[in-house]
Amino acid sequence: MNVMSVRYLLHICRNMPQLKSYVHVSTAFSNCNRSTDIDEIIYRPNIHPSILIQMVEDCDIDLLNKMSSVITEGFPNTYTATKGMAEYLLKEEGNLPIAIIRPAIVAATWKEPFPGWIDNYNTTTGSIVAINKGLLKNVLMNEKCFAEIVPADVAVNLMIVAAKETSGSNEITVYNCTSSNVNKLYWCDVLKYIVDCVKKHPANDILHLPQVLATQYEWVFNFRQKWVYYTFVYPIYFLFGKKEVPIGQIYDKLTQGHFLFKKFTCNQWEFNSDNVRKLWNSLPPNDQNTFNFDIKQINWKNYFETYHLGCKSYLLKESVETATTSRKRYARLVWIYRFINFGKWITFLILLLRGSGLPRSVTLKMRKVLLEKLLKTCPDVRAVYILIRTKQGKNVAQRLQEIFDSKAFDRIKVAHPALIKKVIALDGDITLPLFGLNSTDINLLAENVSIVFNSAANVKFEDPIKYAITTNLLSVRHLIQVCEQMNKLEAVIHVSTAYSNCNRSSIDEIIYKQHLDPSKVIEIFNNLDDEIANKICQTILGDFPNTYTFTKCLAEYLFMEEGGNLPRAIVRPGAVTCAWAEPFPGWIDSWSAWGGLATAIGLGATRHMGCYSEIATHIVPVDFCVNMFITAARQTALNKSGTIKVYHCVSGGASKISTGTFSKLWTNHSSKYPLNNMARIPSVRCNSSYFANYTLSLWDYYTFLCPMDYLLQITGNKPILRKIFRDFSLNLKTLQFFGKHEWEFSNENTMQLWNSLTIEEKKIYNFDLNQIDWSRHVENYVYGLKVYQLQEDVSTLSSARKRYKKLLWIGRLMNIFKWTILWIFLLRMSGQCFTIQNKRIYFISYVAMFLVLRLFGFSI
């Protein structure tokens, strides 16, 4: 309204041939995002007005409301922010004789039409009336700040004179209509003048004495408001006031109004008003008398007395004849207030004395297993094209060689080395249209490719929103562009995540319609810079925990909407872990999600997780995911129904495993395959309380990790435990959402896909999670972490197990020492309060402490 209406009005004014001046009324706070000085110039806003207007036209109301926090950054509300944008729009598109008037807080009139005239409760008027009635005892303000109050007739006179002065000029002139620069007024003065006026001219039905306390702290103000309301205002008004008046709603509006005005009552600015003074000095004496806007002439004490009387006369409709009765009522209230105040604090004193009171689509890992499986089970395939981008100074050929250097391809390189040559790497980038492929590569794909697996994505949960949209959402549009060029295409498999709809508790194998259109999201964020995009990120995410799940969700819908007639399907894997059988049991080479967590636990860098132990993890082996990709591709190519099938690849029902069970199995199997460089025995404790998890993690950090790192540094080794702990803590903080929520995943499509396979195919492409022995899988996981992830030689197992036994006893002794120190400290603290006569009490309490610690699951 404040921006678009200016554009509409400018269009109308351009069609006025006799237009001489256009006066735009803004506000002195249109640039209140600035810290101190505000000159009589037009400042550039955070967002260009044209972009804002485009967003208003393209976006729905819900999306605009979510982005309002960025649009109003630095501003207390949309009014002041859009007023500043409107000024800039006038500068950009005006080209007319324009004057901009910036009045501050407009209040009752000074002289015209009558002294103190007012007809609304806006700005300070509502508070003055509430103080007059005895409803308001607290205000949210800094008493030492300037009160930028301007009488309404002063602002009107300035507007008229500015219109005459602007006539015929093509330059925009700005006038700051404020008081602090010429006739300083502080909020403490305002409160004093109002209270004195209420004592002198009380309202007819005043309920409380005019005593007002000011604070700039919201929690203090809120507490005082509720205290006064429940201990005085409501009981008194209920007994003696008008029952039909909604006193609660009125009081809530007063409170909310103070929060809205906090920016103006708790801050101050230096306003330059040279243009206003210059305009005033240019007027002859007669015009100065007729159009007086010289705030310097105002006597503030007299002004607030007329302001107060104006509220009584024009708003409250109180007659002058009732003044004597009002003063008598006020005198009685003085004594009533003294008795009530005394009783209130006695009641408070009595009450006081009584004491009232992990889930990621790990794409590189999947890509290696998928590539190995295709080469091994589909030897007749003519070629496998993979998209690789140049990274960290390494070209496509070098990065392809790094993939084949992985142990995942050891068997193929020995048994069928010729199959490796079928893999062709193309230099491309998923963030570019057509993946940045040249025309030769596009033609190559168009004539040869029949199956497409899209597992490329950005798997970092907390990446900036624009980058996540580019890699996870826009890349799907680029994928569709490439696939539309393929003449022999039979299936496109898009790898999403089981948590793409984690804002729901029950998730079916369907694509859910989202409240945000993916195309509009791409368009909007394409026009925003990174800083603004990151600021509105949390608002846009809504009930999604991170940018990864949000963009994955939108990518599915975009894949359905823009895919046209492409034969396509979506697979949603859960939290991907090591391989169950292929290429080797326990194979893993990724540090993300469960790989990083397993490493931190295995090395002893952490022992605490913020999650519920009984929550299902929905983990799935990486080779099971790959087997489902391949079978889904075949089924999509055979059916060609045109509908998109969605397949859930998650553990659940009889095949699910809880976080607590997984942690116990990991701890048990760690003794069989201990890591060479472990700092202590692996142990995991699930803490449902954030406070408990944070406290125990800090205790662990300062009582073990720091001393151990210092010891490593002294002995000439690299101190890594604290770094691993910090990296793990950031990762775990991101994963806490998934550790404290549980979902029900349907699997009808997945079961149909499984049942469509022959017995032989089920052996080759196994993805039946009911067949998994989780104890065996976790044992393989521990082994894979040591051999494949950390690349420790199997021959070092004997020495690692000896180290494990030593660390087991060292850990026990350290725990006994640690808890003994705590016991001594508590015992000494208790000795200051009472004396223990029986020495056996010391021993009994010592043993009892260890029993309690064991009962609550602490390691001893």
C-alpha positions in Angstrom: 0.0 0.0 0.0 2.7 2.5 1.0 4.9 1.7 -2.1 2.6 0.6 -4.9 0.1 3.5 -4.2 3.0 6.0 -4.7 3.6 4.5 -8.2 -0.1 4.7 -9.0 -0.3 8.3 -7.8 2.8 9.3 -9.8 1.1 7.8 -12.9 -2.0 10.0 -12.2 0.1 13.1 -11.6 2.0 12.8 -14.8 -1.4 13.2 -16.6 -2.1 16.5 -14.8 -0.9 19.3 -17.2 -1.4 22.0 -14.6 0.3 20.2 -11.7 2.6 22.6 -9.8 3.7 20.6 -6.8 3.4 17.2 -5.3 3.8 16.9 -1.5 4.4 13.4 -0.2 3.9 12.9 3.5 6.4 10.3 4.8 7.7 9.9 8.4 10.8 11.0 10.2 11.4 7.3 11.0 11.5 6.2 7.4 15.2 5.7 7.9 15.2 4.6 11.6 17.4 1.7 10.6 20.3 4.2 10.7 22.1 4.5 14.0 22.3 8.2 14.6 22.2 11.0 12.0 19.3 11.4 9.6 19.8 14.1 7.0 17.2 15.7 4.7 18.2 13.4 1.8 16.7 10.2 0.4 18.6 7.0 1.5 18.8 3.8 -0.5 16.6 1.1 1.1 17.6 -2.6 1.8 15.5 -3.8 -1.1 14.8 -1.9 -4.2 11.1 -0.8 -4.4 10.7 -2.3 -7.9 11.9 -5.7 -6.6 9.4 -5.4 -3.7 6.5 -4.6 -6.1 7.4 -7.5 -8.3 7.5 -9.8 -5.2 4.1 -8.5 -4.2 2.7 -9.2 -7.7 4.2 -12.7 -8.0 4.0 -14.1 -4.5 1.1 -15.1 -2.3 0.3 -13.5 1.0 1.8 -16.3 3.1 5.1 -16.1 1.4 5.3 -12.3 1.6 4.5 -12.5 5.3 7.3 -15.0 5.8 9.8 -12.7 4.0 8.7 -9.6 5.9 11.5 -10.0 8.5 14.1 -9.4 5.8 12.2 -6.6 4.1 11.9 -4.8 7.5 15.4 -5.6 8.7 16.5 -2.8 11.1 13.0 -1.4 11.1 10.5 -2.0 13.8 7.6 -2.6 11.4 6.5 -2.7 7.8 5.2 0.9 7.9 8.6 2.6 8.4 10.3 0.2 6.0 7.9 0.8 3.2 7.8 4.5 3.8 11.5 4.6 3.2 11.1 2.6 0.0 8.3 5.0 -1.1 10.7 7.9 -0.8 13.3 6.1 -3.0 10.6 5.3 -5.5 9.8 9.0 -5.8 13.4 9.7 -6.4 13.7 7.0 -9.1 10.5 7.5 -10.9 9.2 10.9 -9.9 10.5 13.5 -12.4 7.9 16.0 -10.9 8.1 19.0 -8.6 8.1 17.0 -5.3 8.5 17.8 -1.7 8.8 15.1 1.0 7.6 16.0 4.5 8.8 13.8 7.3 6.8 14.5 10.5 7.8 12.6 13.6 5.2 11.4 16.2 2.1 13.5 15.3 0.1 14.5 18.4 -2.7 16.9 19.3 -2.8 20.4 17.7 -0.9 23.3 19.1 -3.3 26.1 18.0 -5.6 25.2 15.1 -8.4 24.4 14.8 -8.4 24.5 18.6 -5.6 24.1 21.1 -5.3 20.4 22.1 -7.7 19.2 19.4 -7.5 15.4 18.7 -9.9 12.8 17.4 -8.0 9.5 17.5 -6.1 7.3 19.9 -3.0 6.9 17.7 0.7 7.4 18.7 1.0 8.9 22.3 -2.7 9.7 22.7 -3.8 6.2 23.7 -1.2 6.2 26.5 -2.1 9.6 27.7 -5.8 8.6 28.0 -4.8 5.4 29.7 -2.7 7.3 32.3 -5.6 9.7 32.7 -8.0 6.8 33.5 -5.4 5.1 35.8 -5.1 2.0 33.5 -1.4 2.6 32.6 1.2 2.5 35.3 4.2 1.4 33.2 5.7 2.5 30.0 8.4 1.0 27.8 10.8 3.8 27.1 14.2 5.3 27.8 13.5 8.5 29.8 16.7 10.0 28.6 15.9 9.8 24.9 14.4 12.6 22.9 10.6 12.6 22.5 10.1 13.5 18.8 6.6 14.8 19.2 5.1 17.2 16.6 1.7 18.9 16.8 -0.6 18.1 13.9 -1.1 21.7 12.8 2.6 22.3 12.7 3.0 19.4 10.2 0.1 20.7 8.2 1.4 24.3 8.0 4.8 22.9 6.8 3.1 20.9 4.1 1.3 24.0 2.7 4.3 26.2 2.7 6.5 23.4 1.2 3.9 23.0 -1.6 4.2 26.7 -2.5 8.0 26.5 -2.3 8.2 23.4 -4.5 6.1 24.9 -7.3 8.0 24.7 -10.6 11.0 22.9 -9.3 12.2 19.6 -10.7 14.3 18.7 -7.6 13.0 16.7 -4.7 13.3 18.6 -1.4 13.1 16.8 1.9 11.9 18.4 5.2 12.5 16.8 8.6 9.6 17.9 10.7 11.1 17.1 14.2 11.4 18.7 17.6 14.7 17.6 19.2 16.9 19.6 16.9 15.2 23.0 17.8 13.2 22.5 21.0 14.5 19.5 22.9 11.9 17.4 24.7 12.8 14.2 26.7 10.5 11.3 27.6 11.0 12.0 31.3 9.6 15.5 30.7 6.6 14.1 28.8 5.8 11.7 31.7 6.2 14.5 34.3 3.9 16.9 32.4 1.2 14.3 31.9 1.2 13.1 35.5 1.0 16.7 36.7 -1.9 17.4 34.3 -3.8 14.3 35.5 -3.4 15.4 39.1 -4.6 18.9 38.2 -7.4 17.8 35.8 -8.3 14.1 36.7 -10.7 12.1 34.6 -14.3 11.6 35.7 -14.0 7.9 36.3 -10.3 7.6 37.2 -9.4 4.3 38.8 -5.8 4.7 39.8 -3.4 7.4 40.8 -1.2 8.8 38.0 2.1 7.2 38.9 4.1 6.0 35.9 7.3 3.9 35.9 9.5 3.8 32.8 11.8 0.9 31.7 13.5 0.0 28.5 13.6 -3.7 29.3 10.7 -5.7 27.8 10.6 -8.4 30.5 10.4 -5.8 33.3 7.7 -3.9 31.5 5.7 -7.1 30.8 6.0 -8.3 34.4 4.9 -4.9 35.7 1.9 -4.8 33.3 0.7 -8.2 34.4 1.3 -7.4 38.1 -0.8 -4.2 37.9 -3.5 -5.8 35.8 -4.1 -8.8 38.0 -3.6 -7.2 41.4 -5.4 -3.9 40.8 -6.9 -2.9 37.4 -9.0 -6.0 36.7 -10.4 -6.4 40.3 -11.2 -2.7 40.7 -12.7 -2.3 37.2 -14.7 -5.5 37.7 -16.2 -4.1 41.0 -16.7 -0.5 40.1 -16.3 -0.1 36.4 -18.6 -0.8 33.5 -19.0 -4.6 33.1 -19.6 -4.4 29.3 -16.2 -2.7 28.6 -13.6 -5.4 27.5 -10.9 -4.2 29.9 -8.7 -7.2 29.1 -8.6 -6.4 25.4 -7.9 -2.7 26.1 -5.0 -3.5 28.4 -3.6 -6.0 25.9 -3.7 -3.4 23.1 -1.9 -0.9 25.4 0.8 -3.5 26.1 1.2 -4.4 22.4 1.3 -0.7 21.5 4.3 -0.2 23.7 6.2 -3.1 22.1 5.4 -1.7 18.7 6.7 1.8 19.7 9.8 0.6 21.5 12.1 1.5 18.7 11.0 5.1 18.9 10.8 5.5 22.7 14.0 3.7 23.5 16.2 5.2 20.8 17.1 8.6 19.5 18.4 10.1 16.3 20.0 13.4 15.3 17.7 14.9 12.7 19.1 17.6 10.4 16.4 20.2 9.6 18.3 22.9 7.6 15.7 22.8 4.8 12.9 23.5 7.4 14.8 26.4 9.0 15.6 27.8 5.6 12.0 27.6 4.5 10.9 29.2 7.8 13.3 32.1 7.4 12.1 32.7 3.8 8.6 33.5 5.0 7.4 37.1 5.7 6.0 37.8 9.2 2.4 37.7 8.1 2.9 34.2 6.6 4.8 33.1 9.6 1.8 34.0 11.8 -0.7 32.3 9.4 1.4 29.1 8.7 3.4 28.8 11.9 5.5 25.6 11.9 8.3 26.9 14.2 8.5 24.3 16.9 11.0 26.5 18.8 8.1 28.6 19.9 6.3 25.8 21.7 6.2 25.8 25.5 6.0 22.0 26.1 4.5 22.2 29.6 1.6 24.4 28.3 1.2 22.2 25.2 0.8 19.0 27.2 -1.7 20.6 29.5 -3.9 21.6 26.4 -3.1 18.1 25.0 -4.5 16.5 28.2 -7.5 18.7 28.3 -8.1 18.0 24.6 -8.2 14.3 25.3 -10.8 14.9 28.0 -12.9 17.1 25.9 -12.7 15.7 22.4 -12.1 12.0 23.0 -13.6 11.2 26.4 -16.4 13.8 25.9 -16.1 15.1 29.5 -17.7 18.4 30.4 -15.9 21.2 32.2 -18.7 21.2 34.8 -17.6 17.8 36.1 -14.1 19.0 37.1 -15.1 19.5 40.8 -16.5 16.0 41.1 -13.5 14.5 39.5 -11.1 16.2 41.9 -13.1 14.9 44.9 -13.0 11.4 43.5 -9.2 11.8 43.0 -8.8 12.8 46.7 -10.6 9.6 47.8 -8.4 7.5 45.5 -5.3 8.8 47.2 -6.2 7.1 50.5 -7.7 4.0 48.8 -4.5 3.5 46.9 -2.3 3.7 50.0 -4.2 0.9 51.7 -4.3 -1.3 48.6 -0.6 -0.8 47.9 0.2 -1.8 51.5 -1.9 -5.0 51.3 -0.4 -5.9 47.9 3.2 -5.9 49.2 2.2 -7.8 52.3 0.6 -10.5 50.2 3.7 -10.7 48.0 5.9 -11.0 51.1 3.8 -13.9 52.4 4.0 -15.8 49.1 7.8 -15.2 49.0 8.3 -16.6 52.5 6.2 -19.7 51.6 8.4 -20.3 48.7 5.9 -20.5 45.9 7.0 -21.9 43.8 20.9 -38.9 10.4 19.9 -38.8 7.3 21.7 -37.7 4.2 21.9 -38.8 0.6 25.7 -39.5 0.6 26.0 -39.0 -3.1 29.7 -39.8 -3.6 29.4 -43.0 -1.6 26.3 -44.0 -3.5 27.9 -43.1 -6.8 30.8 -45.5 -6.3 28.6 -48.4 -5.2 26.1 -47.8 -8.0 29.0 -47.7 -10.6 30.5 -50.9 -9.2 27.2 -52.7 -9.2 26.3 -51.6 -12.8 29.7 -52.8 -14.1 29.5 -56.1 -12.2 25.9 -57.1 -12.9 25.4 -55.4 -16.3 28.6 -56.4 -18.2 26.8 -56.0 -21.6 26.2 -52.3 -21.1 28.0 -50.3 -23.8 29.0 -47.3 -21.7 28.4 -45.6 -18.4 28.6 -41.8 -18.5 29.2 -39.9 -15.2 29.1 -36.2 -14.7 32.2 -34.8 -12.9 33.2 -31.2 -12.4 36.7 -29.8 -12.0 37.4 -29.3 -8.4 40.4 -28.1 -6.3 42.7 -27.9 -9.3 41.9 -31.5 -10.4 40.6 -32.1 -13.8 37.9 -34.7 -14.8 40.4 -37.4 -15.6 42.2 -37.1 -12.2 38.9 -37.1 -10.3 37.7 -40.2 -12.2 41.0 -41.9 -11.3 40.4 -41.1 -7.6 37.1 -42.8 -7.8 38.6 -46.0 -9.2 41.4 -45.9 -6.6 38.8 -46.7 -4.0 38.8 -50.2 -2.5 35.2 -50.6 -3.8 36.6 -51.5 -7.3 39.3 -53.9 -6.1 37.4 -57.0 -7.3 36.5 -55.6 -10.7 40.0 -54.4 -11.4 41.3 -57.9 -10.7 38.5 -60.0 -12.4 37.3 -57.7 -15.2 39.7 -54.7 -15.7 38.3 -54.0 -19.2 35.0 -53.0 -17.6 36.6 -49.9 -16.2 37.2 -48.5 -19.6 33.4 -48.4 -20.2 33.1 -45.5 -17.8 33.3 -42.2 -19.5 33.5 -39.0 -17.5 32.0 -35.7 -18.8 33.0 -32.3 -17.6 29.9 -30.7 -16.2 28.3 -28.7 -13.4 24.7 -29.4 -12.1 24.3 -25.7 -11.2 24.5 -24.6 -14.9 21.8 -25.0 -17.6 22.2 -28.3 -19.5 24.8 -29.1 -16.8 27.2 -26.8 -18.6 27.8 -29.6 -21.2 29.1 -28.7 -24.7 27.2 -29.5 -27.8 29.3 -32.6 -28.5 28.6 -34.1 -25.1 24.9 -33.3 -25.4 24.7 -35.1 -28.8 26.7 -38.0 -27.3 24.1 -38.4 -24.5 21.2 -37.9 -26.8 22.1 -40.8 -29.0 23.4 -43.3 -26.4 21.8 -42.9 -23.0 18.7 -44.9 -22.0 18.8 -44.8 -18.2 19.6 -41.8 -16.0 20.4 -41.9 -12.3 20.4 -38.5 -10.6 22.1 -38.7 -7.2 23.9 -35.4 -7.5 23.0 -33.0 -4.7 24.4 -30.9 -2.0 24.2 -33.0 1.2 25.2 -30.3 3.7 22.2 -29.5 5.9 23.2 -26.0 6.9 24.5 -24.6 3.6 23.2 -21.1 2.6 19.7 -21.2 1.2 20.7 -19.8 -2.3 23.4 -22.4 -2.7 21.0 -25.2 -1.6 18.3 -24.0 -4.1 20.9 -23.9 -6.9 22.3 -27.4 -6.2 19.3 -29.3 -5.0 16.3 -27.6 -6.8 17.6 -25.7 -9.8 19.8 -28.7 -10.7 16.6 -30.8 -11.2 15.4 -28.3 -13.8 18.8 -28.6 -15.6 18.4 -32.4 -15.4 15.1 -32.3 -17.1 16.6 -30.1 -19.8 19.3 -32.6 -20.5 16.9 -35.6 -20.4 14.5 -34.0 -22.9 17.4 -34.1 -25.4 17.8 -37.9 -25.1 16.2 -39.9 -27.9 16.5 -43.4 -26.3 15.5 -42.5 -22.8 13.6 -45.2 -20.9 13.9 -44.2 -17.2 15.1 -41.3 -15.0 15.6 -42.1 -11.3 15.8 -39.1 -9.1 17.4 -39.8 -5.7 15.7 -37.8 -3.0 15.6 -38.4 0.8 13.1 -40.1 3.1 13.1 -36.8 5.1 12.0 -34.6 2.2 8.7 -34.4 4.0 9.9 -34.4 7.5 7.4 -31.8 8.4 4.8 -34.6 8.4 4.6 -37.4 10.9 3.2 -40.0 8.5 4.7 -40.1 5.0 3.2 -41.9 2.1 4.8 -42.8 -1.2 3.4 -39.8 -3.0 4.6 -36.3 -4.0 3.1 -33.8 -1.7 1.9 -30.4 -3.0 3.8 -27.6 -1.2 2.6 -24.2 -0.1 5.5 -22.6 -2.0 5.8 -22.9 -5.8 9.3 -24.2 -6.6 9.5 -22.0 -9.7 8.6 -18.9 -7.8 11.2 -19.8 -5.1 13.9 -20.1 -7.7 12.8 -16.8 -9.3 12.6 -14.9 -6.0 16.0 -16.0 -4.7 17.6 -15.4 -8.0 16.8 -11.7 -7.5 18.1 -11.5 -3.9 21.7 -11.1 -2.8 23.2 -13.7 -0.5 22.9 -11.6 2.7 19.1 -10.9 2.3 18.5 -14.5 1.3 20.1 -15.9 4.4 18.1 -13.5 6.6 14.8 -14.7 5.3 15.9 -18.3 5.2 14.4 -19.4 8.6 11.1 -17.7 7.7 11.0 -19.5 4.3 11.9 -22.9 5.8 8.8 -22.8 8.1 8.6 -26.2 9.8 11.5 -27.7 7.9 14.7 -28.1 10.0 17.2 -27.1 7.4 17.8 -26.0 3.8 18.6 -29.6 2.6 15.2 -31.1 3.4 13.4 -28.0 2.3 15.0 -27.9 -1.2 14.8 -31.7 -1.6 11.0 -31.4 -0.9 10.6 -28.7 -3.6 12.8 -30.6 -6.0 10.4 -33.6 -6.0 7.5 -31.3 -6.8 9.5 -29.6 -9.6 10.5 -33.0 -10.9 6.8 -33.9 -11.2 5.6 -30.6 -12.6 8.3 -29.9 -15.2 9.2 -33.5 -16.1 6.5 -33.7 -18.7 6.2 -37.2 -20.3 9.6 -38.4 -19.1 9.5 -41.9 -17.7 10.6 -41.2 -14.2 10.6 -42.4 -10.6 11.8 -41.1 -7.2 13.6 -43.1 -4.6 13.8 -41.8 -1.0 16.6 -43.5 1.0 16.8 -43.0 4.7 20.0 -42.5 6.7 22.6 -44.2 4.5 25.2 -46.3 6.3 27.9 -48.7 5.3 27.4 -51.6 2.9 25.6 -54.8 4.0 27.3 -57.0 1.4 28.6 -55.1 -1.7 31.2 -54.2 -2.6 32.3 -55.5 0.8 30.5 -55.9 4.1 31.0 -52.8 6.1 32.5 -50.7 3.2 32.3 -47.0 3.8 34.3 -44.0 2.7 32.2 -41.0 3.7 32.7 -38.6 6.7 29.2 -37.2 6.5 26.3 -38.0 8.8 26.7 -41.5 10.3 30.3 -41.8 9.1 31.4 -38.7 11.0 29.4 -39.8 14.1 30.9 -43.3 14.0 34.4 -41.8 13.8 34.0 -39.4 16.7 32.5 -42.2 18.9 35.2 -44.8 17.8 38.1 -42.4 18.7 36.5 -41.5 22.0 36.0 -37.8 21.1 32.4 -37.8 22.2 30.1 -39.9 24.4 26.9 -37.9 24.4 24.1 -37.6 21.8 21.1 -35.3 22.0 18.4 -37.7 21.1 15.7 -40.2 22.3 17.1 -43.7 22.7 13.8 -45.3 21.7 13.5 -43.4 18.5 13.9 -45.4 15.3 16.9 -44.4 13.2 15.6 -45.5 9.8 19.1 -46.4 8.6 19.7 -48.3 5.4 22.8 -49.9 3.9 24.2 -48.1 0.9 24.1 -51.2 -1.3 20.4 -51.7 -0.6 19.7 -48.2 -1.9 21.7 -48.9 -5.0 19.9 -52.2 -5.7 16.6 -50.3 -5.4 17.8 -47.7 -7.8 18.5 -50.3 -10.5 15.3 -52.3 -10.0 13.2 -49.1 -10.0 14.9 -48.0 -13.2 14.0 -51.4 -14.8 10.4 -51.3 -13.6 10.0 -47.7 -14.8 11.3 -48.7 -18.3 8.9 -51.7 -18.5 5.7 -49.9 -17.3 5.9 -46.6 -19.2 2.6 -45.6 -17.5 3.5 -41.9 -17.4 2.9 -41.7 -13.6 5.7 -41.1 -11.2 6.3 -43.9 -8.7 7.9 -43.1 -5.3 9.8 -45.7 -3.4 10.7 -45.5 0.3 14.0 -47.2 1.1 14.0 -47.0 4.9 14.1 -49.4 7.8 10.8 -49.7 9.7 8.3 -52.0 11.2 9.9 -55.3 12.0 13.2 -54.1 10.4 13.7 -50.9 12.4 16.4 -50.3 15.0 16.4 -47.7 17.7 19.2 -45.2 18.4 19.8 -46.7 21.8 20.1 -50.2 20.4 22.4 -49.1 17.7 24.6 -47.3 20.3 24.8 -50.3 22.5 25.7 -52.6 19.6 28.4 -50.2 18.5 29.9 -50.0 22.0 29.9 -53.8 22.3 31.5 -54.5 18.9 34.1 -51.8 19.4 36.1 -54.1 21.6 36.4 -56.6 18.7 37.7 -54.0 16.2 39.2 -51.1 18.2 40.8 -48.2 16.4 44.5 -47.8 16.6 44.4 -44.1 17.8 41.4 -44.3 20.1 41.8 -42.0 23.1 39.4 -43.9 25.4 36.9 -46.7 25.3 33.9 -45.9 23.0 30.7 -45.3 24.9 27.5 -43.5 24.0 24.8 -42.0 26.2 21.5 -40.7 24.6 20.3 -37.5 26.4 16.7 -36.4 25.6 17.3 -33.2 27.5 19.2 -30.5 25.6 20.4 -29.0 28.9 21.7 -32.4 30.2 23.4 -33.2 26.9 25.0 -29.7 26.7 26.2 -29.9 30.4 27.6 -33.4 30.2 29.3 -32.6 26.9 31.0 -29.6 28.4 32.0 -31.6 31.4 33.5 -34.2 29.1 35.2 -31.6 27.0 37.0 -29.9 29.9 37.8 -32.9 32.1 39.0 -35.3 29.4 39.4 -33.9 25.8 41.4 -30.8 26.8 43.9 -32.6 29.1 44.3 -35.3 26.5 45.0 -32.9 23.7 47.5 -31.0 25.8 49.2 -34.4 26.6 49.3 -35.2 22.9 50.8 -31.8 22.2 53.5 -32.2 24.9 54.5 -35.6 23.5 54.9 -34.3 20.0 51.6 -35.7 18.6 48.9 -33.8 16.8 46.1 -32.7 19.2 42.9 -33.6 17.3 40.3 -34.6 19.9 38.9 -31.1 20.5 38.7 -30.5 16.8 36.8 -33.7 16.2 34.5 -32.9 19.1 33.7 -29.4 17.8 33.1 -30.7 14.3 31.0 -33.5 15.6 29.0 -31.1 17.9 28.1 -29.0 14.9 27.0 -32.1 13.0 25.0 -33.5 15.9 23.3 -30.2 16.5 22.1 -30.4 12.9 21.0 -34.0 13.4 19.2 -33.5 16.7 15.9 -32.8 14.9 16.0 -36.3 13.5 17.1 -37.8 16.8 14.0 -36.5 18.5 11.3 -37.1 15.9 9.9 -40.3 14.5 8.0 -41.0 11.3 5.8 -43.6 9.8 6.8 -44.5 6.2 4.5 -46.4 3.9 6.1 -48.9 1.6 3.4 -50.3 -0.7 5.3 -49.3 -3.9 8.5 -50.7 -2.4 6.9 -54.1 -1.6 5.3 -54.3 -5.1 8.7 -53.6 -6.6 10.3 -56.4 -4.4 7.6 -58.9 -5.3 8.0 -58.2 -9.0 11.6 -59.7 -8.9 12.4 -63.3 -9.5 14.2 -65.4 -6.8 17.5 -65.0 -8.6 17.0 -61.2 -9.0 16.2 -60.9 -5.3 19.6 -62.4 -4.6 21.4 -60.1 -6.9 19.5 -56.9 -6.2 18.6 -57.4 -2.5 16.9 -54.5 -0.8 14.7 -56.4 1.7 15.6 -54.8 5.0 13.8 -57.5 7.0 16.7 -59.8 6.2 19.2 -57.6 8.0 20.8 -58.8 11.3 21.5 -55.4 12.9 24.1 -56.8 15.3 26.0 -58.2 12.3 25.6 -55.0 10.4 26.9 -52.8 13.2 29.8 -55.2 13.6 30.6 -54.8 9.9 30.2 -51.1 10.3 32.8 -51.0 13.1 35.2 -53.1 11.0 34.5 -50.9 7.9 35.3 -47.8 9.8 38.7 -49.1 10.8 39.7 -50.7 7.5 37.9 -48.7 4.7 37.3 -45.3 6.3 40.4 -44.8 8.4 42.4 -47.3 6.2 44.0 -49.0 9.2 45.7 -52.3 8.4 44.0 -55.5 9.7 47.4 -56.7 11.0 47.3 -53.9 13.7 44.2 -55.5 15.4 46.3 -57.3 18.0 48.1 -54.2 19.2 44.8 -52.2 19.0 43.1 -54.8 21.3 45.9 -54.6 23.8 45.6 -50.8 23.8 41.8 -51.2 24.3 42.3 -53.3 27.5 44.8 -50.7 28.9 42.4 -47.8 28.1 39.6 -49.8 29.8 41.4 -49.8 33.1 42.7 -46.2 32.7 39.2 -45.1 32.0 37.8 -46.7 35.1 40.5 -45.2 37.3 40.0 -41.8 35.8 36.2 -42.0 36.4 36.8 -43.0 40.0 39.2 -40.1 40.5 36.8 -37.7 38.7 33.7 -38.6 40.8 35.8 -38.8 44.0 36.8 -35.2 43.5 33.2 -34.3 43.0 32.2 -36.3 46.2 34.8 -34.5 48.3 33.7 -31.2 47.0 30.0 -31.9 47.8 31.0 -33.3 51.2 32.9 -30.2 52.2 30.1 -28.0 51.0 27.7 -30.0 53.2 30.1 -29.7 56.1 29.5 -26.0 56.2 25.8 -26.6 57.0 26.0 -29.6 59.4 28.6 -31.8 61.1 28.9 -35.5 60.4 29.7 -37.3 63.6 29.9 -40.9 62.4 32.9 -41.5 60.1 31.2 -44.5 58.5 28.8 -42.0 56.9 31.6 -40.9 54.6 32.2 -44.4 53.3 28.4 -45.1 52.9 27.8 -41.9 51.1 30.8 -42.6 48.8 29.4 -46.0 47.8 25.9 -44.6 47.5 27.1 -42.0 45.1 28.6 -44.6 42.8 25.5 -46.8 42.9 23.3 -43.8 42.0 25.7 -42.9 39.1 25.5 -46.5 37.8 21.7 -46.4 38.1 21.5 -43.4 35.9 23.9 -44.9 33.3 27.1 -43.0 34.0 30.4 -44.8 33.2 32.4 -45.6 36.3 
